[in-house]
Amino acid sequence: MRVFRFIALLLILPLAPVQAHPIPGYFIVHYNRVGQDYAGWGLHVWGDGVEPTRSVTWQTPLQTDGRDSFGIFWRVPVSSTMSTFSFIIHKGDEKNTPQDMHAQ
């Protein structure tokens, strides 16, 4: 099973520490905001590679799975045959980047 990592950044910052023991079947999205203001930010995911274990809509994005010294993070369950999926971090209609992001 493949394990994927992605660092989503608002500004160019040092990379997050690498997790010592990655979790098989999950894609980890780490997000850092300079002001550490994370209230209301969620992760919207879609595509064939995402396992539908949690209901995700634009109005109800995935809530964070945790916070560490780098910022917040999500563990996105992916299928064992994952080829690609898309995601965006947003707060209401405010996006962290104008373009959708993709993982493969």
N, C-alpha and C positions, 0 to 999 in steps of 0.2 A: 504494500500500500504506500502511496506517495504522501509525503508531508510537505506542505507549502508554507511559505512565509512571505509577508508583504509589509513594508513600512509605509504608511500613509502620513505625509508630512504637510503641514500648513506652510512652513518655512524650511529651508535646508538646515537640518540639525544633525548631531551625531546619531548614529544608528542605535537602536535599542539593544540591550544585552540579549544575546542569543539564549534561548531557553535550553537548559541542560538536557532535558528529556522531552523532545517534541511529542505531541499527542497524535498517534496515527489516526487518519480519517478526518483531520481538522485542518483548516487553513487559518492561520493566525493573522489578524489585522491589528497592528499597533498604530495608535494615533496620538500625536503630540501637538498641543497648542501652547504657544509661548506664555500666555496668561493663565494657563491651567484652568480655564473656564469651560468645563465639560458638560454642564447641566443642559439637558435637552438634546444633545447630539446622539444620533443613532446610526446604525448601519443598514442600508437597503441593499439586499442581494437578490439576484435573479439569474436564471440560466439552468441548463441541464446538469451542471456539475454539483449543484447544491442539493443536499438531502433535505427534504421538507419536514424537518423535525419541529420547527417553530414557524408559526404563521407570520409572514412578512408582507406588509403593504407599505405604501409611501406614508400613510398616516400612523402606522405602527411598525417602525423599524426595529431591528434587533437592538436590545439594550446591551450595555457592556457586560462582559463576563468578569471584569476586574480592572484594577488600577495598580500600577507599579511606579517605580521612580522615573520611568520614561513618560508615562501617560496612561491612557486607557487602552483596553484591548478587547477584541471579540474572538471567540473560537467558532468558526463557521464550519458546520459539518458538511463534508463533501463526499460524493459517491466514490466508490473504489474504482470506477471507470471514468472518473472526471476528466473532461477534456478542457473545458473552459467555463467560467462564469463571470458575471459583471457585478460591480458594486460601487456604491458611493456613500460617503459619510455626509450626513446632513442634519440640520436642525430646522424643522418645518420646511420652508422652501429655500432656505440658505444652504448652499452646498460648499463643501470644503475645497472643491475644485470645479471648474466649469465643465470638464469632460468626465464621462463615465470611466471607471477604471476596470481593468480586466485581468483575470488570473487564469493561467493555464499550466 
